[in-house]
């Protein structure tokens, strides 16, 4: 079984959920939940819950209660945390989200990993352990660039998961050849860099350009309850419809679960037959109120 390394964010999620009747109110009546999250953390935990050997590399504040909660949850879910870097001069790692009817209305993230630059030695040690490496775009451009450079010696299949419209620029037009096996992003993130879904579906030149702009052999475009598209230069778009057996409690973390499902099949992903595996990863998250299934700290 291949070892999978996730490099990116882990933080405390504070989730404030309210109903439609409170949407216009400044002081909203709702429900609070506390959990561990972060794109790299979510993907790693999803893989570990499906018995994959996985490690997380991130940076956390030393001697912090938040750090203690995060590392305890990693141990509980059997994610290797030996590559985590702890430093004193960091802020806490947190994500606060307002959700209405299961959808994020607004969010604030504070992640030290966004400005931290991992050392070449630390990256080399972690990547030597792994067979497959995936990054999220919470990482600073300096760290992503360092990972790409180290990988020129390690030759690991490299994947990227985008986390927001504002952070896609950390890989957009930053690399000049097919650096990533796939880049996963949603329609809002694609629109942020000038790509609309209709154009990607209809125009081969546009498909080739987004792959070049993201330095990706394939672009995985998530489309919510419609499923996702696989976009490759010189090929027609391959659409994988979503399998929904019931209404979701929340869509928080669904994209991370989808990414985990695809990574579980890497590096030889059979796009024609991946839907059932992706569904096994995504459905438990859709039926959870948090970004990974069964990971509440306080409910």
MIDOSE-1310 file (N, C-alpha, C; in nm, 2 decimals, decimal comma, always signed):
residues 299
xxxx	+0,08/-0,12/+0,00/+0,00/+0,00/+0,00/+0,09/+0,12/+0,00; +0,06/+0,22/-0,09/+0,14/+0,34/-0,10/+0,12/+0,43/+0,02; +0,23/+0,50/+0,06/+0,22/+0,59/+0,17/+0,19/+0,73/+0,11; +0,10/+0,80/+0,17/+0,05/+0,93/+0,12/+0,09/+1,04/+0,22
xxxx	+0,16/+1,14/+0,18/+0,19/+1,26/+0,26/+0,11/+1,38/+0,22; +0,04/+1,44/+0,32/-0,03/+1,57/+0,30/+0,05/+1,68/+0,36; +0,07/+1,78/+0,29/+0,14/+1,90/+0,34/+0,05/+2,02/+0,33; +0,01/+2,08/+0,44/-0,08/+2,20/+0,44/-0,13/+2,23/+0,57
xxxx	-0,26/+2,26/+0,58/-0,32/+2,32/+0,70/-0,38/+2,22/+0,79; -0,37/+2,26/+0,92/-0,45/+2,19/+1,03/-0,48/+2,30/+1,13; -0,61/+2,31/+1,17/-0,65/+2,41/+1,26/-0,78/+2,37/+1,33; -0,81/+2,45/+1,43/-0,94/+2,43/+1,50/-1,05/+2,50/+1,42
xxxx	-1,16/+2,43/+1,40/-1,27/+2,48/+1,33/-1,38/+2,52/+1,43; -1,42/+2,64/+1,43/-1,54/+2,69/+1,50/-1,65/+2,71/+1,40; -1,76/+2,63/+1,41/-1,86/+2,63/+1,32/-1,99/+2,68/+1,38; -2,04/+2,79/+1,33/-2,16/+2,85/+1,38/-2,27/+2,84/+1,28
xxxx	-2,37/+2,75/+1,31/-2,48/+2,72/+1,22/-2,61/+2,79/+1,26; -2,67/+2,85/+1,16/-2,80/+2,92/+1,19/-2,90/+2,89/+1,08; -3,03/+2,92/+1,10/-3,13/+2,89/+1,00/-3,16/+3,01/+0,92; -3,24/+2,99/+0,81/-3,27/+3,09/+0,71/-3,34/+3,21/+0,78
xxxx	-3,41/+3,19/+0,89/-3,49/+3,29/+0,96/-3,39/+3,39/+1,02; -3,27/+3,35/+1,05/-3,17/+3,44/+1,11/-3,07/+3,51/+1,02; -3,09/+3,48/+0,89/-2,98/+3,52/+0,79/-2,96/+3,67/+0,80; -3,07/+3,75/+0,81/-3,05/+3,90/+0,81/-3,02/+3,96/+0,94
xxxx	-3,02/+3,88/+1,05/-3,00/+3,94/+1,18/-2,85/+3,95/+1,21; -2,81/+4,06/+1,28/-2,67/+4,07/+1,32/-2,64/+3,97/+1,43; -2,72/+3,96/+1,53/-2,70/+3,86/+1,64/-2,79/+3,74/+1,60; -2,73/+3,63/+1,55/-2,80/+3,52/+1,50/-2,81/+3,41/+1,61
xxxx	-2,93/+3,35/+1,62/-2,94/+3,24/+1,71/-2,91/+3,11/+1,64; -2,82/+3,03/+1,70/-2,78/+2,91/+1,62/-2,71/+2,81/+1,71; -2,63/+2,73/+1,65/-2,56/+2,62/+1,72/-2,41/+2,63/+1,69; -2,33/+2,60/+1,79/-2,18/+2,61/+1,78/-2,13/+2,47/+1,79
xxxx	-2,03/+2,44/+1,71/-1,95/+2,32/+1,72/-1,80/+2,35/+1,71; -1,72/+2,27/+1,78/-1,58/+2,28/+1,77/-1,52/+2,15/+1,72; -1,43/+2,16/+1,62/-1,37/+2,04/+1,56/-1,23/+2,07/+1,51; -1,16/+1,97/+1,48/-1,03/+1,99/+1,41/-1,06/+1,99/+1,26
xxxx	-0,99/+2,08/+1,18/-1,01/+2,09/+1,04/-0,88/+2,13/+0,97; -0,90/+2,19/+0,85/-0,79/+2,23/+0,77/-0,79/+2,13/+0,65; -0,76/+2,18/+0,53/-0,77/+2,10/+0,41/-0,68/+1,97/+0,42; -0,56/+1,99/+0,45/-0,46/+1,88/+0,45/-0,50/+1,78/+0,56
xxxx	-0,54/+1,84/+0,68/-0,59/+1,75/+0,79/-0,71/+1,67/+0,75; -0,81/+1,74/+0,68/-0,93/+1,67/+0,64/-0,90/+1,55/+0,55; -0,82/+1,58/+0,45/-0,78/+1,48/+0,35/-0,71/+1,36/+0,42; -0,62/+1,39/+0,51/-0,54/+1,29/+0,57/-0,63/+1,20/+0,66
xxxx	-0,72/+1,26/+0,74/-0,81/+1,19/+0,82/-0,90/+1,10/+0,74; -0,96/+1,15/+0,63/-1,04/+1,07/+0,54/-0,97/+0,95/+0,49; -0,84/+0,97/+0,45/-0,77/+0,85/+0,40/-0,74/+0,75/+0,52; -0,71/+0,80/+0,64/-0,68/+0,71/+0,75/-0,80/+0,64/+0,79
xxxx	-0,92/+0,70/+0,78/-1,05/+0,63/+0,82/-1,08/+0,52/+0,72; -1,01/+0,52/+0,60/-1,03/+0,41/+0,50/-0,90/+0,33/+0,50; -0,83/+0,33/+0,61/-0,72/+0,24/+0,64/-0,60/+0,26/+0,54; -0,58/+0,38/+0,50/-0,46/+0,42/+0,42/-0,35/+0,47/+0,51
xxxx	-0,22/+0,44/+0,47/-0,11/+0,48/+0,55/-0,08/+0,63/+0,51; -0,10/+0,72/+0,60/-0,09/+0,86/+0,57/-0,02/+0,94/+0,68; +0,04/+1,05/+0,63/+0,11/+1,14/+0,73/+0,07/+1,28/+0,69; +0,08/+1,37/+0,80/+0,05/+1,51/+0,78/+0,17/+1,59/+0,82
xxxx	+0,21/+1,68/+0,73/+0,31/+1,78/+0,76/+0,25/+1,92/+0,76; +0,26/+1,99/+0,88/+0,21/+2,12/+0,89/+0,30/+2,19/+0,99; +0,26/+2,32/+1,02/+0,34/+2,39/+1,13/+0,23/+2,44/+1,23; +0,26/+2,43/+1,36/+0,17/+2,47/+1,46/+0,25/+2,54/+1,57
xxxx	+0,17/+2,62/+1,65/+0,23/+2,70/+1,76/+0,27/+2,61/+1,88; +0,39/+2,63/+1,92/+0,44/+2,54/+2,03/+0,37/+2,58/+2,16; +0,35/+2,48/+2,25/+0,29/+2,50/+2,38/+0,15/+2,56/+2,37; +0,07/+2,52/+2,27/-0,07/+2,57/+2,25/-0,17/+2,46/+2,28
xxxx	-0,28/+2,51/+2,34/-0,39/+2,41/+2,36/-0,45/+2,37/+2,23; -0,45/+2,46/+2,13/-0,50/+2,42/+2,00/-0,41/+2,31/+1,94; -0,28/+2,33/+1,95/-0,19/+2,23/+1,90/-0,21/+2,09/+1,97; -0,23/+2,10/+2,10/-0,25/+1,97/+2,17/-0,38/+1,90/+2,12
xxxx	-0,49/+1,98/+2,10/-0,61/+1,92/+2,04/-0,59/+1,86/+1,90; -0,51/+1,93/+1,82/-0,49/+1,88/+1,68/-0,41/+1,75/+1,69; -0,30/+1,75/+1,76/-0,21/+1,63/+1,76/-0,28/+1,51/+1,83; -0,36/+1,54/+1,93/-0,44/+1,43/+1,99/-0,54/+1,37/+1,89
xxxx	-0,60/+1,45/+1,81/-0,69/+1,40/+1,71/-0,62/+1,32/+1,60; -0,50/+1,36/+1,57/-0,42/+1,29/+1,47/-0,39/+1,15/+1,52; -0,35/+1,14/+1,65/-0,32/+1,01/+1,71/-0,44/+0,92/+1,71; -0,56/+0,98/+1,75/-0,68/+0,90/+1,75/-0,72/+0,85/+1,62
xxxx	-0,69/+0,92/+1,51/-0,74/+0,88/+1,38/-0,62/+0,81/+1,30; -0,51/+0,78/+1,37/-0,40/+0,70/+1,32/-0,33/+0,77/+1,20; -0,32/+0,90/+1,20/-0,25/+0,98/+1,11/-0,11/+1,01/+1,16; -0,01/+0,98/+1,09/+0,13/+1,00/+1,13/+0,16/+1,15/+1,14
xxxx	+0,19/+1,19/+1,26/+0,22/+1,34/+1,28/+0,37/+1,37/+1,31; +0,45/+1,28/+1,27/+0,60/+1,29/+1,30/+0,67/+1,40/+1,22; +0,60/+1,45/+1,12/+0,66/+1,55/+1,03/+0,61/+1,69/+1,07; +0,53/+1,71/+1,17/+0,47/+1,84/+1,21/+0,59/+1,92/+1,27
xxxx	+0,59/+2,04/+1,23/+0,69/+2,14/+1,29/+0,62/+2,23/+1,39; +0,68/+2,25/+1,51/+0,62/+2,34/+1,61/+0,72/+2,45/+1,63; +0,66/+2,57/+1,64/+0,75/+2,69/+1,66/+0,68/+2,78/+1,76; +0,76/+2,86/+1,84/+0,70/+2,95/+1,94/+0,64/+3,07/+1,88
xxxx	+0,70/+3,13/+1,78/+0,66/+3,26/+1,73/+0,56/+3,25/+1,62; +0,44/+3,19/+1,65/+0,34/+3,17/+1,56/+0,20/+3,21/+1,62; +0,11/+3,25/+1,54/-0,03/+3,27/+1,59/-0,10/+3,13/+1,60; -0,21/+3,13/+1,67/-0,29/+3,01/+1,67/-0,35/+2,98/+1,53
xxxx	-0,38/+2,85/+1,51/-0,44/+2,80/+1,39/-0,59/+2,78/+1,40; -0,67/+2,86/+1,33/-0,81/+2,86/+1,35/-0,89/+2,89/+1,22; -1,01/+2,84/+1,22/-1,10/+2,87/+1,11/-1,24/+2,89/+1,17; -1,30/+3,00/+1,15/-1,44/+3,03/+1,20/-1,53/+3,05/+1,08
xxxx	-1,64/+2,97/+1,08/-1,73/+2,97/+0,97/-1,87/+2,99/+1,02; -1,95/+3,08/+0,94/-2,09/+3,09/+0,95/-2,16/+3,00/+0,85; -2,25/+2,91/+0,89/-2,32/+2,83/+0,79/-2,47/+2,85/+0,81; -2,53/+2,86/+0,69/-2,68/+2,87/+0,69/-2,73/+2,75/+0,60
xxxx	-2,81/+2,67/+0,66/-2,87/+2,56/+0,59/-2,76/+2,47/+0,53; -2,65/+2,45/+0,60/-2,55/+2,36/+0,56/-2,44/+2,42/+0,46; -2,46/+2,55/+0,42/-2,37/+2,61/+0,33/-2,29/+2,72/+0,40; -2,16/+2,74/+0,37/-2,08/+2,84/+0,43/-2,12/+2,98/+0,37
xxxx	-2,16/+3,07/+0,46/-2,19/+3,21/+0,42/-2,07/+3,30/+0,42; -1,99/+3,28/+0,53/-1,86/+3,36/+0,54/-1,77/+3,28/+0,63; -1,64/+3,31/+0,62/-1,54/+3,24/+0,70/-1,42/+3,33/+0,72; -1,35/+3,30/+0,83/-1,22/+3,37/+0,86/-1,12/+3,26/+0,90
xxxx	-1,00/+3,27/+0,84/-0,90/+3,17/+0,86/-0,77/+3,24/+0,91; -0,71/+3,18/+1,02/-0,58/+3,22/+1,06/-0,49/+3,10/+1,06; -0,40/+3,09/+0,97/-0,32/+2,97/+0,95/-0,17/+3,01/+0,94; -0,09/+2,98/+1,04/+0,05/+3,01/+1,03/+0,12/+2,95/+0,91
xxxx	+0,07/+2,84/+0,86/+0,13/+2,77/+0,74/+0,12/+2,86/+0,62; +0,04/+2,96/+0,62/+0,03/+3,05/+0,50/+0,15/+3,14/+0,48; +0,23/+3,16/+0,59/+0,35/+3,25/+0,58/+0,48/+3,17/+0,61; +0,47/+3,05/+0,66/+0,58/+2,98/+0,70/+0,65/+2,91/+0,58
xxxx	+0,78/+2,90/+0,58/+0,85/+2,83/+0,48/+0,92/+2,71/+0,53; +0,88/+2,59/+0,49/+0,94/+2,47/+0,54/+1,08/+2,46/+0,49; +1,17/+2,41/+0,57/+1,31/+2,39/+0,53/+1,33/+2,28/+0,43; +1,43/+2,29/+0,35/+1,45/+2,18/+0,25/+1,48/+2,05/+0,32
xxxx	+1,55/+2,05/+0,44/+1,58/+1,93/+0,51/+1,45/+1,86/+0,56; +1,36/+1,94/+0,62/+1,24/+1,89/+0,67/+1,15/+1,83/+0,56; +1,14/+1,90/+0,45/+1,07/+1,85/+0,34/+1,13/+1,73/+0,28; +1,26/+1,72/+0,27/+1,32/+1,60/+0,21/+1,30/+1,48/+0,30
xxxx	+1,30/+1,50/+0,43/+1,28/+1,39/+0,52/+1,14/+1,33/+0,51; +1,04/+1,43/+0,50/+0,90/+1,38/+0,49/+0,87/+1,32/+0,36; +0,92/+1,38/+0,25/+0,89/+1,33/+0,12/+0,96/+1,20/+0,09; +1,08/+1,18/+0,15/+1,15/+1,05/+0,14/+1,06/+0,93/+0,20
xxxx	+0,98/+0,97/+0,30/+0,89/+0,86/+0,36/+0,78/+0,83/+0,27; +0,73/+0,92/+0,18/+0,61/+0,90/+0,11/+0,63/+0,84/-0,03; +0,52/+0,78/-0,08/+0,52/+0,74/-0,22/+0,44/+0,84/-0,31; +0,35/+0,92/-0,24/+0,26/+1,01/-0,31/+0,26/+1,14/-0,22
xxxx	+0,26/+1,26/-0,28/+0,26/+1,38/-0,20/+0,15/+1,47/-0,25; +0,08/+1,53/-0,16/-0,03/+1,63/-0,20/-0,02/+1,75/-0,11; -0,04/+1,87/-0,17/-0,03/+1,99/-0,10/-0,16/+2,06/-0,11; -0,19/+2,15/-0,01/-0,30/+2,24/-0,02/-0,25/+2,39/-0,04
xxxx	-0,34/+2,47/-0,09/-0,29/+2,61/-0,12/-0,31/+2,70/-0,01; -0,33/+2,65/+0,11/-0,30/+2,73/+0,23/-0,16/+2,75/+0,25; -0,07/+2,67/+0,19/+0,07/+2,68/+0,20/+0,12/+2,82/+0,14; +0,22/+2,87/+0,19/+0,28/+2,99/+0,12/+0,34/+2,95/-0,01
xxxx	+0,35/+3,04/-0,10/+0,41/+3,02/-0,23/+0,56/+2,97/-0,21; +0,63/+3,02/-0,11/+0,76/+2,98/-0,08/+0,77/+2,83/-0,05; +0,67/+2,79/+0,03/+0,67/+2,64/+0,07/+0,64/+2,56/-0,05; +0,54/+2,60/-0,13/+0,50/+2,52/-0,25/+0,61/+2,51/-0,34
xxxx	+0,68/+2,62/-0,37/+0,80/+2,62/-0,46/+0,91/+2,53/-0,40; +0,93/+2,53/-0,27/+1,04/+2,45/-0,21/+1,00/+2,30/-0,23; +0,87/+2,27/-0,22/+0,82/+2,13/-0,23/+0,85/+2,08/-0,38; +0,81/+2,17/-0,47/+0,84/+2,14/-0,61/+0,99/+2,12/-0,64
xxxx	+1,07/+2,20/-0,58/+1,22/+2,19/-0,60/+1,27/+2,06/-0,54; +1,23/+2,02/-0,42/+1,27/+1,90/-0,35/+1,22/+1,78/-0,44; +1,10/+1,79/-0,49/+1,05/+1,68/-0,57/+1,13/+1,65/-0,70; +1,21/+1,75/-0,74/+1,29/+1,72/-0,86/+1,40/+1,61/-0,83
xxxx	+1,43/+1,59/-0,70/+1,52/+1,48/-0,66/+1,44/+1,36/-0,61; +1,32/+1,38/-0,56/+1,24/+1,27/-0,50/+1,15/+1,20/-0,60; +1,11/+1,27/-0,70/+1,03/+1,21/-0,81/+0,90/+1,14/-0,76; +0,83/+1,21/-0,67/+0,70/+1,16/-0,62/+0,59/+1,22/-0,70
xxxx	+0,48/+1,14/-0,73/+0,36/+1,20/-0,79/+0,31/+1,31/-0,70; +0,29/+1,43/-0,75/+0,25/+1,55/-0,67/+0,12/+1,60/-0,71; +0,03/+1,63/-0,61/-0,11/+1,67/-0,63/-0,13/+1,80/-0,56; -0,23/+1,87/-0,60/-0,26/+2,00/-0,53/-0,41/+2,01/-0,51
xxxx	-0,45/+2,06/-0,39/-0,59/+2,09/-0,36/-0,61/+2,24/-0,33; -0,69/+2,31/-0,41/-0,71/+2,45/-0,38/-0,81/+2,47/-0,27; -0,79/+2,58/-0,19/-0,87/+2,60/-0,07/-0,96/+2,72/-0,08; -0,94/+2,82/-0,17/-1,02/+2,93/-0,17/-0,99/+3,01/-0,30
xxxx	-1,08/+3,11/-0,33/-1,05/+3,19/-0,45/-0,93/+3,28/-0,43; -0,90/+3,32/-0,31/-0,79/+3,42/-0,29/-0,65/+3,34/-0,29; -0,66/+3,21/-0,27/-0,53/+3,14/-0,25/-0,49/+3,06/-0,37; -0,58/+3,05/-0,47/-0,54/+2,98/-0,59/-0,43/+3,04/-0,67
xxxx	-0,40/+3,17/-0,64/-0,29/+3,24/-0,71/-0,16/+3,19/-0,67; -0,15/+3,11/-0,56/-0,03/+3,05/-0,51/+0,03/+2,94/-0,61; -0,06/+2,89/-0,69/-0,01/+2,80/-0,80/-0,04/+2,84/-0,94; -0,13/+2,94/-0,95/-0,17/+2,99/-1,08/-0,05/+3,06/-1,15
xxxx	-0,01/+3,01/-1,27/+0,10/+3,07/-1,35/+0,23/+3,08/-1,27; +0,25/+2,99/-1,17/+0,37/+2,99/-1,09/+0,48/+2,89/-1,14; +0,43/+2,79/-1,22/+0,52/+2,69/-1,26/+0,50/+2,67/-1,41; +0,61/+2,62/-1,48/+0,61/+2,63/-1,62/+0,60/+2,49/-1,69
xxxx	+0,58/+2,39/-1,62/+0,55/+2,26/-1,69/+0,45/+2,18/-1,60; +0,42/+2,06/-1,65/+0,31/+1,98/-1,58/+0,37/+1,93/-1,45; +0,36/+2,02/-1,34/+0,42/+1,99/-1,21/+0,33/+1,89/-1,13; +0,20/+1,91/-1,14/+0,10/+1,83/-1,06/+0,03/+1,73/-1,15
xxxx	+0,01/+1,61/-1,09/-0,07/+1,51/-1,16/-0,21/+1,55/-1,17; -0,27/+1,61/-1,07/-0,40/+1,68/-1,08/-0,40/+1,80/-0,98; -0,48/+1,90/-1,02/-0,51/+2,01/-0,93/-0,66/+2,01/-0,92; -0,71/+2,01/-0,79/-0,85/+2,01/-0,76/-0,90/+2,15/-0,72
xxxx	-1,00/+2,20/-0,78/-1,06/+2,33/-0,75/-1,21/+2,33/-0,78; -1,28/+2,43/-0,72/-1,42/+2,44/-0,75/-1,45/+2,55/-0,85; -1,58/+2,57/-0,88/-1,61/+2,66/-0,99/-1,58/+2,81/-0,95; -1,59/+2,84/-0,82/-1,56/+2,98/-0,78/-1,41/+3,01/-0,80
xxxx	-1,33/+2,91/-0,76/-1,19/+2,92/-0,77/-1,14/+2,93/-0,92; -1,21/+2,85/-1,01/-1,18/+2,86/-1,15/-1,22/+3,00/-1,20; -1,33/+3,05/-1,16/-1,38/+3,18/-1,21/-1,28/+3,29/-1,16; -1,22/+3,27/-1,05/-1,13/+3,37/-0,99/-1,01/+3,39/-1,09
xxxx	-0,97/+3,29/-1,16/-0,86/+3,30/-1,25/-0,91/+3,31/-1,40; -1,04/+3,33/-1,41/-1,09/+3,36/-1,55/-1,15/+3,25/-1,63; -1,18/+3,14/-1,56/-1,23/+3,02/-1,63/-1,38/+2,99/-1,59; -1,47/+3,00/-1,68/-1,61/+2,96/-1,65/-1,63/+2,81/-1,70
xxxx	-1,72/+2,75/-1,63/-1,75/+2,61/-1,66/-1,79/+2,58/-1,80; -1,88/+2,67/-1,85/-1,93/+2,65/-1,99/-1,81/+2,66/-2,09; -1,72/+2,75/-2,07/-1,60/+2,76/-2,16/-1,51/+2,63/-2,16; -1,50/+2,58/-2,04/-1,41/+2,46/-2,02/-1,47/+2,34/-2,09
xxxx	-1,61/+2,33/-2,08/-1,68/+2,22/-2,14/-1,67/+2,23/-2,29; -1,68/+2,35/-2,35/-1,70/+2,36/-2,49/-1,57/+2,38/-2,57; -1,47/+2,43/-2,51/-1,35/+2,48/-2,59/-1,22/+2,41/-2,55; -1,17/+2,33/-2,64/-1,04/+2,26/-2,62/-0,92/+2,35/-2,58
xxxx	-0,92/+2,47/-2,65/-0,81/+2,56/-2,63/-0,82/+2,61/-2,48; -0,94/+2,64/-2,43/-0,95/+2,68/-2,29/-0,91/+2,57/-2,20; -0,94/+2,45/-2,23/-0,91/+2,34/-2,14/-0,75/+2,32/-2,14; -0,69/+2,33/-2,25/-0,54/+2,33/-2,26/-0,48/+2,44/-2,18
xxxx	-0,54/+2,56/-2,18/-0,49/+2,68/-2,11/-0,50/+2,66/-1,96; -0,61/+2,61/-1,91/-0,62/+2,60/-1,76/-0,52/+2,50/-1,71; -0,50/+2,39/-1,79/-0,40/+2,29/-1,75/-0,26/+2,35/-1,74; -0,23/+2,44/-1,84/-0,10/+2,50/-1,85/-0,09/+2,60/-1,74
xxxx	-0,19/+2,68/-1,71/-0,19/+2,78/-1,61/-0,17/+2,73/-1,47; -0,22/+2,61/-1,45/-0,21/+2,54/-1,32/-0,10/+2,44/-1,31; -0,02/+2,42/-1,42/+0,09/+2,33/-1,43/+0,04/+2,19/-1,39; -0,08/+2,15/-1,45/-0,14/+2,02/-1,41/-0,16/+1,93/-1,54
xxxx	-0,14/+1,80/-1,52/-0,17/+1,71/-1,62/-0,32/+1,69/-1,63; -0,39/+1,71/-1,52/-0,54/+1,71/-1,52/-0,59/+1,81/-1,42; -0,70/+1,87/-1,45/-0,77/+1,96/-1,35/-0,90/+1,89/-1,31; -0,93/+1,88/-1,19/-1,05/+1,82/-1,13/-1,14/+1,94/-1,09
xxxx	-1,25/+1,97/-1,16/-1,33/+2,08/-1,13/-1,46/+2,03/-1,05; -1,47/+2,06/-0,92/-1,58/+2,01/-0,85/-1,70/+2,11/-0,87; -1,82/+2,04/-0,88/-1,94/+2,12/-0,92/-2,06/+2,09/-0,82; -2,03/+2,08/-0,70/-2,13/+2,06/-0,60/-2,21/+1,93/-0,62
xxxx	-2,35/+1,95/-0,61/-2,43/+1,83/-0,63/-2,44/+1,78/-0,77; -2,37/+1,84/-0,86/-2,37/+1,79/-1,00/-2,25/+1,69/-1,02; -2,16/+1,68/-0,92/-2,04/+1,59/-0,94/-1,92/+1,67/-0,97; -1,83/+1,61/-1,05/-1,71/+1,68/-1,09/-1,67/+1,65/-1,23
xxxx	-1,59/+1,74/-1,29/-1,54/+1,72/-1,42/-1,38/+1,70/-1,42; -1,34/+1,61/-1,51/-1,20/+1,59/-1,53/-1,16/+1,66/-1,66; -1,06/+1,75/-1,65/-1,02/+1,83/-1,77/-0,88/+1,80/-1,80; -0,85/+1,76/-1,92/-0,72/+1,74/-1,97/-0,70/+1,80/-2,10
xxxx	-0,58/+1,85/-2,13/-0,55/+1,91/-2,26/-0,56/+1,82/-2,37; -0,63/+1,86/-2,48/-0,65/+1,78/-2,59/-0,75/+1,67/-2,58; -0,83/+1,67/-2,48/-0,93/+1,57/-2,46/-1,07/+1,64/-2,42; -1,18/+1,56/-2,45/-1,31/+1,61/-2,41/-1,32/+1,60/-2,25
xxxx	-1,40/+1,69/-2,20/-1,43/+1,68/-2,05/-1,50/+1,55/-2,02; -1,44/+1,49/-1,91/-1,51/+1,37/-1,86/-1,58/+1,41/-1,73; -1,71/+1,39/-1,73/-1,80/+1,43/-1,62/-1,83/+1,30/-1,53; -1,81/+1,32/-1,40/-1,85/+1,21/-1,31/-1,96/+1,27/-1,22
xxxx	-2,09/+1,22/-1,24/-2,20/+1,27/-1,16/-2,19/+1,24/-1,02; -2,25/+1,32/-0,93/-2,25/+1,29/-0,79/-2,35/+1,18/-0,76; -2,32/+1,10/-0,66/-2,42/+1,00/-0,62/-2,47/+1,05/-0,48; -2,60/+1,09/-0,48/-2,66/+1,14/-0,36/-2,78/+1,05/-0,32
xxxx	-2,76/+0,98/-0,21/-2,87/+0,89/-0,17/-2,97/+0,96/-0,07; -2,93/+1,07/-0,02/-3,01/+1,15/+0,07/-2,96/+1,29/+0,08; -3,04/+1,38/+0,14/-3,00/+1,52/+0,15/-2,89/+1,54/+0,25; -2,78/+1,61/+0,21/-2,67/+1,63/+0,30/-2,70/+1,71/+0,42
xxxx	-2,64/+1,69/+0,54/-2,65/+1,78/+0,65/-2,57/+1,90/+0,63; -2,45/+1,88/+0,57/-2,36/+1,99/+0,54/-2,27/+1,96/+0,43; -2,23/+2,06/+0,35/-2,13/+2,04/+0,24/-1,99/+2,07/+0,28; -1,97/+2,10/+0,41/-1,84/+2,14/+0,46/-1,75/+2,02/+0,45
xxxx	-1,63/+2,03/+0,38/-1,54/+1,92/+0,37/-1,56/+1,83/+0,26; -1,67/+1,84/+0,18/-1,70/+1,75/+0,08/-1,59/+1,75/-0,03; -1,54/+1,86/-0,07/-1,43/+1,87/-0,17/-1,30/+1,80/-0,12; -1,27/+1,81/+0,01/-1,16/+1,75/+0,07/-1,18/+1,59/+0,07
xxxx	-1,30/+1,55/+0,10/-1,33/+1,40/+0,09/-1,31/+1,35/-0,05; -1,36/+1,43/-0,15/-1,35/+1,39/-0,29/-1,20/+1,37/-0,32; -1,12/+1,47/-0,28/-0,97/+1,47/-0,31/-0,91/+1,34/-0,24; -0,95/+1,31/-0,12/-0,90/+1,19/-0,05/-0,94/+1,07/-0,13
xxxx	-1,06/+1,06/-0,18/-1,10/+0,94/-0,26/-1,01/+0,92/-0,38; -0,99/+1,03/-0,45/-0,90/+1,03/-0,57/-0,76/+0,99/-0,54; -0,70/+1,05/-0,43/-0,57/+1,01/-0,39/-0,56/+0,87/-0,35; -0,66/+0,81/-0,29/-0,66/+0,67/-0,26/-0,64/+0,58/-0,38
xxxx	-0,67/+0,63/-0,50/-0,66/+0,56/-0,62/-0,53/+0,59/-0,70; -0,46/+0,70/-0,65/-0,34/+0,74/-0,72/-0,23/+0,64/-0,71; -0,13/+0,65/-0,80/-0,12/+0,74/-0,91/-0,19/+0,70/-1,04; -0,24/+0,57/-1,05/-0,31/+0,52/-1,17/-0,46/+0,53/-1,15
xxxx	-0,51/+0,66/-1,16/-0,66/+0,68/-1,14/-0,73/+0,64/-1,27; -0,83/+0,55/-1,25/-0,92/+0,51/-1,36/-1,04/+0,60/-1,35; -1,04/+0,71/-1,43/-1,14/+0,81/-1,42/-1,28/+0,75/-1,46; -1,28/+0,64/-1,54/-1,41/+0,58/-1,58/-1,47/+0,51/-1,47
xxxx	-1,39/+0,46/-1,37/-1,45/+0,37/-1,27/-1,42/+0,42/-1,13; -1,40/+0,55/-1,11/-1,37/+0,60/-0,98/-1,49/+0,65/-0,90; -1,61/+0,66/-0,96/-1,72/+0,72/-0,89/-1,76/+0,65/-0,76; -1,76/+0,51/-0,76/-1,80/+0,44/-0,64/-1,70/+0,46/-0,52
xxxx	-1,57/+0,47/-0,55/-1,48/+0,49/-0,45/-1,49/+0,64/-0,39; -1,51/+0,73/-0,48/-1,53/+0,87/-0,44/-1,65/+0,88/-0,35; -1,76/+0,81/-0,39/-1,88/+0,81/-0,31/-1,86/+0,76/-0,17; -1,78/+0,65/-0,15/-1,75/+0,60/-0,02/-1,68/+0,70/+0,07
xxxx	-1,60/+0,79/+0,01/-1,53/+0,89/+0,09/-1,63/+1,01/+0,12; -1,70/+1,05/+0,02/-1,78/+1,18/+0,03/-1,91/+1,16/+0,11; -1,98/+1,05/+0,10/-2,11/+1,04/+0,16/-2,10/+1,05/+0,32; -2,01/+0,99/+0,39/-2,00/+1,01/+0,53/-1,98/+1,15/+0,58
xxxx	-1,91/+1,23/+0,49/-1,88/+1,37/+0,53/-2,01/+1,45/+0,50; -2,08/+1,42/+0,40/-2,21/+1,50/+0,37/-2,31/+1,47/+0,48; -2,30/+1,36/+0,55/-2,39/+1,32/+0,65/-2,34/+1,36/+0,79; -2,23/+1,44/+0,79/-2,17/+1,49/+0,92/-2,19/+1,64/+0,92
xxxx	-2,19/+1,70/+1,04/-2,20/+1,84/+1,06/-2,06/+1,91/+1,06; -1,95/+1,83/+1,05/-1,82/+1,88/+1,05/-1,75/+1,83/+0,92; -1,62/+1,88/+0,90/-1,56/+1,86/+0,77/-1,50/+1,72/+0,76; -1,50/+1,64/+0,86/-1,47/+1,50/+0,85/-1,57/+1,43/+0,94
xxxx	-1,60/+1,31/+0,91/-1,70/+1,23/+0,98/-1,64/+1,19/+1,12; -1,72/+1,21/+1,22/-1,69/+1,16/+1,36/-1,57/+1,22/+1,42; -1,55/+1,35/+1,40/-1,43/+1,42/+1,46/-1,47/+1,54/+1,54; -1,59/+1,55/+1,60/-1,62/+1,66/+1,68/-1,53/+1,66/+1,81
xxx	-1,49/+1,78/+1,86/-1,43/+1,79/+1,99/-1,54/+1,82/+2,09; -1,62/+1,92/+2,06/-1,73/+1,95/+2,15/-1,85/+1,97/+2,06; -1,97/+1,92/+2,10/-2,09/+1,93/+2,02/-2,20/+1,97/+2,11
